[in-house]
Amino acid sequence: MTNKDIFTSLVRLKSDPNYKVISVKSNKPIEKCLWREFSKVLSRIYVSTPIDIGDIICKNIMNTGIDIICTKRIH
């Protein structure tokens, strides 16, 4: 059993009345022990629309070299 996997989460949107959150994921598998800390960091982030699939939400999160990218398109 591996201790790494793709991290998925939600990030809040601030500029679209039709959507409150948008789905995001890590661009590489990460240690599962870091997931809680990643969630805490992302809970403080708000993003604006328009946003596209693959847009970077958080670059090099917690100095891990991993980017958090958007998985949905909202225009």
Secondary structure, DSSP 4 states (H G I P E B T S, - for coil): --SEE--EEEEEESS-TT-SEEEEEESS-EEGGGHHHHHHHHTT-EE-SSB-TT-EEETTGGGSS--EEE-S-B-
